[in-house]
Amino acid sequence: MNGLLQDFRYAVRQLRKAPGFTLTAILTLALGMCASLAIFGFVDAALIRPLPYPNPDRIVEATESVAIIPRANLSYYDYLDWKRLNQVFSSLDVYHQSGFLLRTATGTEPVHSAGVSDGFFRTLGVAPVLGRDFYTGEDVPEGPRTALLTYGAWQKRFGGRKDIAGQTVTLSGIPFTIIGVLPQNFQFAPAGNAEFWTTLHASDVCGRRRSCHNLTGIARLKDGVTLEAARSNIQTIAKQLELQYPVDNRGQGAFVDKLSSVIFADLRPPLLALQVGAGLLLLISCVNVSSLLLVRSERRKREIAVRGALGASRFRMIRQFTTEGLCLALASCALSIIGARATMQILKAMISNDLLNYMPYLLGLGITPHVLEFASALCVGSVALFSAAPLARIPLRHLREGLAEGGRGYAGTLWRRFGSNLVAVELALAVVLLVSAGLLGKSLYRLLHVEVGFQPEYLATLDVALSDTDYSKEEQQTEVEREIISRVAQLPGVKSVGVTTVLPVSYNGNTTWIRVVGHPYNGEHNEVNQRIVSPEFFSTLRAKLQRGRYLTDSDDASKPPVVLINQAFAGKYFSGEDPIGKKIGDPQLSPKSIAEIVGVVEDVRDGSLDAEIWPAAYYSFAQAPDTYFSLVVRTSQTEASVLPALVNAVHQVDSGIGTLGESTMAERLNNSPTAYMHRSSAWLVAGFASLALLLSVVGLYGVIAYSISCRTREIGLRIALGAQRRSVHHLVMKEAARLTAIGVAAGLVGSLAVANLIRGLLFGVRAWDSATLASSAGILAFAALAASYIPARRAAKVDPMVALRCE
């Protein structure tokens, strides 16, 4: 211990004597470690930490699957059959997202909720901290209306009352009995920020139809049952049901996968890509610091030789270098942990609240034990690198050479064969990050400029929720919808108002099965997006009518049903024929379902920005109204300025109407989950690339500058013997160009491999995009040669007399 303490004191003293080197090494390493730790914090929260349930690896999502939707919803009757027939689940339950209107002191407020079957929380392994769970059979259609509160809702809305169990709360005009409170740490990401968890009562129209799919199943595997066995068993049941119910269940398959894999499926690729990018930046930082240590070890050759001549063993030297490396690594690690914690919070703050609601696992984001373990591993690796690199290049058998050289340095084989190669590695890694950033940036640009089929500028949106009890009749829903449109249309700056049940650029879903009257039909399920819109919807969007006509106010319940279709619909089901005047209906062609096609509109993107456009059918709101719809308002002024007026106008119609999600269409596009994932990946990788470019250029500058300082005598002799200063300048730039060319060439090869790995994150861009490869190589080459110009110019100005005298 005395020896170690002596080594530590000596290491600190040596580092204090070289503050420039010490600060540069610590900050450079801390920068790379900070990036890696910050991204690892997100990786840990999303991909490493298990879900907060007992034996989470035994919990799976079990739901249906169709050709166009690999993870489709499950119908209520199929759920009952799966539950009865399966041999692989110890329990199987279902849930679906919903919402209620809650009357508060300030008015009516929409609240998010989830409807679940009675054993849902037992399947998860979650027990209430207050009150009780749902009883078995409490979810039957005629069962009691009961609800569990989340801990946050209990505190926020009921003041944390201990006697809350047994109290009644009215949700959308329906009394529910509160039976308990869920644990504070309870989370279920697929349900978002649901505050009320109610029993599922399949008594509505959808629940009474096997063909209506609005549920998602979760199950717990029996002991000893593998995921593959469970998948096989449920798929067999799905095939049996398809034979038993050929009309409703045709093409209905099964999807079974671990719940954790489902929740984090979309996050895994970008997080792993970002972790690789941060790792490359850390590697560049380590290479940079290693170069600094090599320079320093060259200057300490005489010291090391003297110590060896006085009896210091190789182990003693290793211990000394290890101690110095430990001091640098510990300081960098401490600094990086502080920086990583701040960086995590900054990155988390950049996530919208809507997205955070579906990422409850980020609540524990921070310096967790896993992050500390990762930091310790980085620290140990850094110590090994920093202690081994200098010593490996200075063997003790060259003592006489070290003593003879004294304090004079020279550009020996160390720099030419090793030190300069480190810089080439830095440059190659920087090219990889630059190309990745370029591809992701170009992908983001293409994504945000993809054709959406309408003009999003000057569009404001607002979601409206009517009470099912106050507006139970379709006539009431139609009347209040028209009154809301009339009131909003009178607001200053409003040019037109439309209504839709699903806003554009939200999701492909809410589908219906259609059949074309007069076309051959073999029982197949023709699935299309179903949207219910007002007559002014398309004109408000400024979506183009291709042929036929728009919906009109006269298309009401007193008239035969009519429908508009999009180009994708016309191309798929009416290839080579005019769809105007043709009729479509449900698979049974029930009289009430048959609607005449009166127009074809150009494709409006219903799904996410990177999703394909599906066939869509647009029905008249006056003929098929709903209690939940969205307003689309075109304004002549800044759309954000009219949002408060929209809310007030709706509440003037009826204070009991709920409003939520007020936003501009531009915000919806830019802040959508798809756009956020692409934007965050592009910006973070671009940040890594910028830092990598800076570190690489600085590293190259250091190599060239040090090489020149070591070759001062050689350069002086060249000039003294008649060499032109221009030739000296060219000599130095040639060396820099050689290193740059090697680094860029290796980097381009590596970029092609990395680009293939992130191909899933790209949109509208090829992994081998030549423009991106060329521009990234050009940027790095220009920056590297520009950095080399200064030492080259300094070398050309060397005074031969001064150089020789110094030697």
Number of C-alpha atoms within 10 A of each C-alpha: 6 7 11 12 11 12 19 19 14 15 21 15 12 13 17 13 11 11 11 10 15 21 16 14 24 21 18 21 29 28 21 24 31 27 27 26 30 26 24 27 28 24 21 21 22 22 21 12 11 15 21 15 17 13 12 16 16 21 26 25 23 28 27 27 20 18 12 11 12 13 19 21 22 26 24 22 17 21 22 13 13 23 19 10 13 16 15 23 23 13 18 26 25 25 23 18 18 15 17 23 24 18 19 9 6 6 13 19 19 19 20 17 22 22 24 24 24 22 21 22 17 15 21 23 15 17 16 20 13 18 17 15 22 22 12 10 14 18 22 15 15 11 12 15 18 24 28 26 26 24 20 18 19 21 13 10 12 12 11 14 10 12 10 19 18 14 12 16 16 13 17 23 15 14 15 19 18 22 21 27 28 25 16 12 13 15 22 18 18 19 19 19 23 23 21 25 23 25 28 22 18 18 11 9 8 14 19 13 14 17 21 20 21 17 21 23 25 23 25 25 23 15 10 9 13 13 18 10 14 21 16 16 19 25 20 15 18 24 17 13 19 17 12 12 13 14 17 18 22 19 18 22 22 24 23 24 17 19 21 18 15 15 19 14 11 13 16 14 16 19 19 17 18 23 22 17 28 28 20 22 31 24 19 29 27 24 24 26 25 22 27 21 21 23 20 14 19 23 16 18 23 22 16 22 23 17 16 18 15 9 9 14 13 13 9 15 17 16 17 20 23 23 24 23 22 21 19 26 26 18 18 24 25 16 18 26 22 13 18 26 17 15 20 22 13 11 14 16 11 10 16 13 11 14 14 17 17 18 21 20 22 17 12 13 20 21 19 13 10 15 24 15 12 17 22 15 12 18 23 16 13 24 21 16 17 27 22 16 16 21 19 11 14 19 12 21 11 12 19 13 13 21 16 11 13 15 14 14 19 20 16 12 11 16 20 12 10 14 19 23 18 24 28 26 23 30 33 28 28 32 32 29 32 29 32 28 25 22 30 29 22 18 21 27 17 17 23 17 10 14 13 20 17 18 15 19 14 19 26 27 28 22 21 23 21 24 20 17 10 14 16 13 13 16 15 13 23 20 13 18 25 16 14 21 21 14 17 23 20 13 14 12 16 20 16 21 28 21 29 26 22 22 22 24 19 16 15 23 18 14 17 19 18 21 22 20 17 9 10 8 11 8 14 16 21 15 20 21 22 21 24 21 28 27 21 21 21 22 16 21 23 14 17 16 18 13 14 16 14 19 23 12 12 11 19 17 16 9 10 12 20 22 23 26 25 21 19 19 22 19 13 11 15 16 10 9 10 12 23 18 13 15 20 22 19 19 21 13 16 9 9 10 15 21 22 18 22 19 21 26 24 16 23 23 24 24 19 20 26 17 13 11 20 22 24 26 21 23 25 25 27 27 21 16 24 21 21 17 21 21 27 26 30 27 23 12 14 15 21 19 13 22 18 10 14 24 19 15 20 23 17 13 14 14 15 20 23 25 23 15 12 20 17 23 25 18 14 20 21 15 17 18 19 18 20 18 18 21 21 18 23 25 15 19 27 22 19 25 26 17 20 28 25 16 22 29 26 18 27 27 23 21 25 26 19 18 23 20 16 16 18 24 21 16 25 24 17 16 20 14 10 8 14 13 17 12 13 22 19 17 16 22 21 15 16 25 17 13 22 27 17 16 25 26 16 18 27 21 13 17 24 17 14 19 22 14 13 18 16 11 20 21 20 14 18 14 24 17 15 10 12 21 22 12 14 25 25 14 13 23 21 14 17 24 20 14 19 25 19 15 22 25 17 13 23 21 16 17 15 19 14 12 16 15 9 9 10
